[in-house]
Amino acid sequence: MAADSQQEPLEFWIDLARVGFEEDLYRLMERAGINRAELAEAAGVSPAFVSKVLNGSTNYTLKTMAKLARAAGAVLQVRVIDEEREVVRVVSPETAARLDDRELSSVANHGEALTEVVEMSGRG
């Protein structure tokens, strides 16, 4: 196991996966030209719930993630990646703007590319 990853709190890895899902879902919605209400209807959830998911202010299950992905015209894929491989997740300025300060500090402290995007969003 890589020494650096052993020092990361579990919450960092959870936040990274959550933010990645939310960013991907938002991008899929834009590409499909659907809004939150349309996604909610297609997924069988409320528009308020979709807003909470996209804002990162609620917990959700893999089942819900799969329903939202399918409603956006995609499939959910969960992967486990070898720690020895370097993985960089670039967060858009729009996503960085939606993160709270705790999430920003957690993400910004773990990669130059992420830090640059956070600074571009005006919150870094």
GROMACS elastic network, one bead per residue, 0.5 to 0.9 nm:
[ bonds ]
;  ai    aj funct       b0    kb
    1     4     6  0.87582   500
    1     5     6  0.75698   500
    1     6     6  0.72667   500
    1    82     6  0.87992   500
    1    83     6  0.65705   500
    1    84     6  0.74393   500
    2     5     6  0.55992   500
    2     6     6  0.65706   500
    2    83     6  0.61014   500
    2    84     6  0.62236   500
    3     6     6  0.53064   500
    3     7     6  0.67970   500
    4     7     6  0.54242   500
    4     8     6  0.68586   500
    5     8     6  0.52085   500
    5     9     6  0.84574   500
    5    83     6  0.72320   500
    6     9     6  0.78885   500
    8    11     6  0.81946   500
    8    12     6  0.65529   500
    8    13     6  0.76820   500
    9    12     6  0.55078   500
    9    13     6  0.72632   500
   10    13     6  0.54049   500
   10    14     6  0.64041   500
   10    15     6  0.87131   500
   11    15     6  0.59622   500
   11    16     6  0.84250   500
   11   106     6  0.89350   500
   12    15     6  0.51501   500
   12    16     6  0.60954   500
   12    17     6  0.87232   500
   12   103     6  0.82806   500
   12   106     6  0.62916   500
   12   107     6  0.73656   500
   13    16     6  0.50419   500
   13    17     6  0.62908   500
   13    18     6  0.85786   500
   14    17     6  0.52786   500
   14    18     6  0.61091   500
   14    19     6  0.85717   500
   15    19     6  0.59153   500
   15    20     6  0.83238   500
   15   103     6  0.72682   500
   15   106     6  0.84063   500
   15   107     6  0.81831   500
   16    19     6  0.53013   500
   16    20     6  0.60897   500
   16    21     6  0.86926   500
   16    89     6  0.80107   500
   16   103     6  0.89730   500
   16   106     6  0.89491   500
   16   107     6  0.72374   500
   17    20     6  0.50675   500
   17    21     6  0.62447   500
   17    22     6  0.87093   500
   18    21     6  0.51934   500
   18    22     6  0.62474   500
   18    23     6  0.86042   500
   18    56     6  0.75075   500
   19    22     6  0.50933   500
   19    23     6  0.60349   500
   19    24     6  0.84913   500
   19    54     6  0.87374   500
   19    56     6  0.72820   500
   19    91     6  0.81480   500
   19    95     6  0.78326   500
   19    99     6  0.85356   500
   20    23     6  0.51642   500
   20    24     6  0.60791   500
   20    25     6  0.85312   500
   20    89     6  0.75421   500
   20    90     6  0.88060   500
   20    91     6  0.77553   500
   21    24     6  0.51240   500
   21    25     6  0.60534   500
   21    26     6  0.85434   500
   21    54     6  0.88531   500
   21    65     6  0.80743   500
   22    25     6  0.51256   500
   22    26     6  0.61183   500
   22    27     6  0.85919   500
   22    53     6  0.68957   500
   22    54     6  0.53228   500
   22    55     6  0.77851   500
   22    56     6  0.73316   500
   22    95     6  0.83015   500
   23    26     6  0.51647   500
   23    27     6  0.61799   500
   23    28     6  0.86274   500
   23    54     6  0.77401   500
   23    91     6  0.75192   500
   23    92     6  0.78716   500
   23    94     6  0.88498   500
   23    95     6  0.64444   500
   24    27     6  0.51156   500
   24    28     6  0.61400   500
   24    29     6  0.86389   500
   24    69     6  0.89825   500
   25    28     6  0.50600   500
   25    29     6  0.61893   500
   25    30     6  0.86841   500
   25    54     6  0.77690   500
   25    68     6  0.76906   500
   25    69     6  0.67039   500
   25    72     6  0.72738   500
   25    74     6  0.89498   500
   26    29     6  0.51439   500
   26    30     6  0.63420   500
   26    31     6  0.87086   500
   26    54     6  0.70427   500
   27    30     6  0.51342   500
   27    31     6  0.61820   500
   27    32     6  0.86180   500
   28    31     6  0.50341   500
   28    32     6  0.60501   500
   28    33     6  0.83615   500
   28    34     6  0.86688   500
   28    69     6  0.82975   500
   28    72     6  0.60574   500
   28    73     6  0.76139   500
   28    74     6  0.77422   500
   29    32     6  0.51211   500
   29    33     6  0.58737   500
   29    34     6  0.52264   500
   29    35     6  0.66429   500
   29    36     6  0.80614   500
   29    39     6  0.76871   500
   29    72     6  0.59197   500
   29    73     6  0.86646   500
   30    34     6  0.64367   500
   30    35     6  0.78196   500
   31    34     6  0.79520   500
   32    35     6  0.89835   500
   32    72     6  0.69723   500
   32    73     6  0.76401   500
   34    37     6  0.81059   500
   34    38     6  0.59121   500
   34    39     6  0.65202   500
   34    72     6  0.78897   500
   35    38     6  0.53612   500
   35    39     6  0.62444   500
   35    40     6  0.85971   500
   36    39     6  0.51049   500
   36    40     6  0.59936   500
   36    41     6  0.85946   500
   36    47     6  0.58432   500
   36    48     6  0.84548   500
   36    50     6  0.62062   500
   36    51     6  0.68809   500
   37    40     6  0.50202   500
   37    41     6  0.61837   500
   37    42     6  0.86547   500
   37    46     6  0.75807   500
   37    48     6  0.84544   500
   37    50     6  0.79329   500
   38    41     6  0.51746   500
   38    42     6  0.62236   500
   38    43     6  0.85743   500
   38    47     6  0.80652   500
   38    71     6  0.87866   500
   39    42     6  0.51708   500
   39    43     6  0.60661   500
   39    44     6  0.84394   500
   39    45     6  0.84058   500
   39    47     6  0.77534   500
   39    50     6  0.76235   500
   39    68     6  0.71393   500
   39    71     6  0.59298   500
   39    72     6  0.64924   500
   40    43     6  0.51253   500
   40    44     6  0.58560   500
   40    46     6  0.53927   500
   40    47     6  0.50971   500
   40    48     6  0.84228   500
   40    49     6  0.78058   500
   40    50     6  0.61480   500
   40    68     6  0.77854   500
   40    71     6  0.79750   500
   41    44     6  0.51375   500
   41    45     6  0.63055   500
   41    46     6  0.71130   500
   41    47     6  0.76307   500
   41    71     6  0.84716   500
   42    45     6  0.79430   500
   42    67     6  0.85838   500
   42    68     6  0.81156   500
   42    70     6  0.85616   500
   42    71     6  0.52071   500
   42    72     6  0.81585   500
   43    46     6  0.86391   500
   43    64     6  0.83809   500
   43    67     6  0.54545   500
   43    68     6  0.55371   500
   43    69     6  0.84905   500
   43    70     6  0.75351   500
   43    71     6  0.51903   500
   43    72     6  0.84704   500
   44    67     6  0.81361   500
   44    68     6  0.88383   500
   44    71     6  0.88878   500
   45    48     6  0.83963   500
   45    49     6  0.66076   500
   45    50     6  0.73176   500
   45    64     6  0.89277   500
   45    68     6  0.88083   500
   46    49     6  0.51802   500
   46    50     6  0.65735   500
   46    51     6  0.88190   500
   47    50     6  0.50768   500
   47    51     6  0.62808   500
   47    52     6  0.87018   500
   48    51     6  0.50595   500
   48    52     6  0.62709   500
   48    53     6  0.87087   500
   49    52     6  0.50001   500
   49    53     6  0.62066   500
   49    54     6  0.86416   500
   49    58     6  0.80796   500
   50    53     6  0.50491   500
   50    54     6  0.61511   500
   50    55     6  0.84912   500
   50    68     6  0.84374   500
   51    54     6  0.51490   500
   51    55     6  0.60109   500
   51    56     6  0.84619   500
   51    57     6  0.85190   500
   52    55     6  0.50639   500
   52    56     6  0.59701   500
   52    57     6  0.50471   500
   52    58     6  0.56168   500
   52    59     6  0.87722   500
   53    56     6  0.51090   500
   53    57     6  0.62732   500
   53    58     6  0.58354   500
   53    59     6  0.75385   500
   53    60     6  0.75723   500
   54    57     6  0.78402   500
   54    58     6  0.89380   500
   54    98     6  0.86997   500
   55    58     6  0.80698   500
   55    95     6  0.87025   500
   55    98     6  0.62277   500
   55    99     6  0.76988   500
   56    59     6  0.78318   500
   56    98     6  0.80381   500
   56    99     6  0.76523   500
   60    63     6  0.81039   500
   60    64     6  0.61230   500
   60    65     6  0.70229   500
   61    64     6  0.51680   500
   61    65     6  0.62728   500
   61    66     6  0.86387   500
   62    66     6  0.60891   500
   62    67     6  0.85666   500
   62    76     6  0.84622   500
   62    78     6  0.89898   500
   63    66     6  0.51327   500
   63    67     6  0.62340   500
   63    68     6  0.87069   500
   64    67     6  0.50006   500
   64    68     6  0.61405   500
   64    69     6  0.84760   500
   65    68     6  0.52287   500
   65    69     6  0.60781   500
   65    70     6  0.85698   500
   65    76     6  0.68558   500
   66    69     6  0.50594   500
   66    70     6  0.60464   500
   66    71     6  0.84690   500
   66    74     6  0.86725   500
   66    75     6  0.65551   500
   66    76     6  0.51523   500
   66    77     6  0.84718   500
   67    70     6  0.51881   500
   67    71     6  0.60811   500
   67    72     6  0.86382   500
   67    75     6  0.86457   500
   67    76     6  0.84969   500
   68    71     6  0.50033   500
   68    72     6  0.62374   500
   68    73     6  0.87426   500
   68    74     6  0.85788   500
   68    75     6  0.88680   500
   68    76     6  0.86851   500
   69    72     6  0.51014   500
   69    73     6  0.63888   500
   69    74     6  0.50403   500
   69    75     6  0.53963   500
   69    76     6  0.58549   500
   70    75     6  0.55213   500
   70    76     6  0.75928   500
   71    74     6  0.73441   500
   72    75     6  0.85951   500
   81    84     6  0.85442   500
   81    85     6  0.74526   500
   81    87     6  0.84022   500
   82    85     6  0.57476   500
   82    86     6  0.86836   500
   83    86     6  0.72522   500
   83    87     6  0.84276   500
   88   111     6  0.73060   500
   88   113     6  0.75749   500
   88   114     6  0.81497   500
   89   111     6  0.85691   500
   89   113     6  0.79466   500
   89   114     6  0.71561   500
   90   113     6  0.61951   500
   90   114     6  0.55465   500
   90   117     6  0.74330   500
   91    94     6  0.81008   500
   91    95     6  0.61399   500
   91    96     6  0.63702   500
   91   113     6  0.83610   500
   91   114     6  0.61739   500
   91   117     6  0.65134   500
   91   118     6  0.78558   500
   92    95     6  0.52475   500
   92    96     6  0.61907   500
   92    97     6  0.86119   500
   92   114     6  0.86650   500
   92   117     6  0.63727   500
   92   118     6  0.80928   500
   92   121     6  0.83022   500
   93    97     6  0.60657   500
   93    98     6  0.87482   500
   93   117     6  0.57982   500
   93   118     6  0.63983   500
   93   119     6  0.84775   500
   93   120     6  0.64882   500
   93   122     6  0.85022   500
   94    97     6  0.51721   500
   94    98     6  0.66351   500
   94   121     6  0.72356   500
   95    98     6  0.51310   500
   95    99     6  0.65898   500
   95   121     6  0.88724   500
   96    99     6  0.53074   500
   96   100     6  0.84670   500
   96   103     6  0.89747   500
   96   104     6  0.70731   500
   96   114     6  0.89382   500
   96   117     6  0.73288   500
   96   118     6  0.56491   500
   96   119     6  0.89771   500
   96   121     6  0.64524   500
   96   123     6  0.79256   500
   97   100     6  0.80144   500
   97   104     6  0.89604   500
   97   118     6  0.78352   500
   97   121     6  0.61713   500
   97   122     6  0.80492   500
   97   123     6  0.71077   500
   99   102     6  0.79667   500
   99   103     6  0.57572   500
   99   104     6  0.59535   500
  100   103     6  0.53718   500
  100   104     6  0.61418   500
  100   105     6  0.87264   500
  101   105     6  0.61229   500
  101   106     6  0.84935   500
  101   123     6  0.87342   500
  102   105     6  0.53032   500
  102   106     6  0.61611   500
  102   107     6  0.86453   500
  103   106     6  0.50010   500
  103   107     6  0.60245   500
  103   108     6  0.82248   500
  104   107     6  0.52145   500
  104   108     6  0.56010   500
  104   109     6  0.82272   500
  104   115     6  0.88533   500
  104   118     6  0.74505   500
  104   123     6  0.84805   500
  104   124     6  0.81474   500
  105   108     6  0.51060   500
  105   109     6  0.59367   500
  105   110     6  0.87653   500
  105   124     6  0.88503   500
  106   109     6  0.56778   500
  106   110     6  0.70407   500
  107   110     6  0.55252   500
  107   111     6  0.75692   500
  107   114     6  0.67851   500
  107   115     6  0.76887   500
  107   118     6  0.89006   500
  108   111     6  0.64433   500
  108   112     6  0.76689   500
  108   113     6  0.86076   500
  108   114     6  0.55677   500
  108   116     6  0.82811   500
  108   117     6  0.87057   500
  108   118     6  0.68496   500
  108   124     6  0.82186   500
  109   112     6  0.81366   500
  109   114     6  0.82008   500
  109   115     6  0.70513   500
  110   113     6  0.89107   500
  110   114     6  0.73012   500
  110   115     6  0.78097   500
  111   114     6  0.53840   500
  111   115     6  0.62512   500
  111   116     6  0.87400   500
  112   115     6  0.50052   500
  112   116     6  0.61109   500
  112   117     6  0.86668   500
  113   116     6  0.51978   500
  113   117     6  0.63778   500
  113   118     6  0.87284   500
  114   117     6  0.52037   500
  114   118     6  0.62005   500
  114   119     6  0.86438   500
  115   118     6  0.50980   500
  115   119     6  0.61769   500
  115   120     6  0.86209   500
  115   124     6  0.74000   500
  116   119     6  0.51294   500
  116   120     6  0.62027   500
  116   121     6  0.87558   500
  116   124     6  0.82467   500
  117   121     6  0.63399   500
  117   124     6  0.84714   500
  118   121     6  0.51629   500
  118   122     6  0.69537   500
  118   123     6  0.61793   500
  118   124     6  0.52240   500
  119   122     6  0.54113   500
  119   123     6  0.59187   500
  120   123     6  0.76619   500
  120   124     6  0.74342   500
  121   124     6  0.71536   500
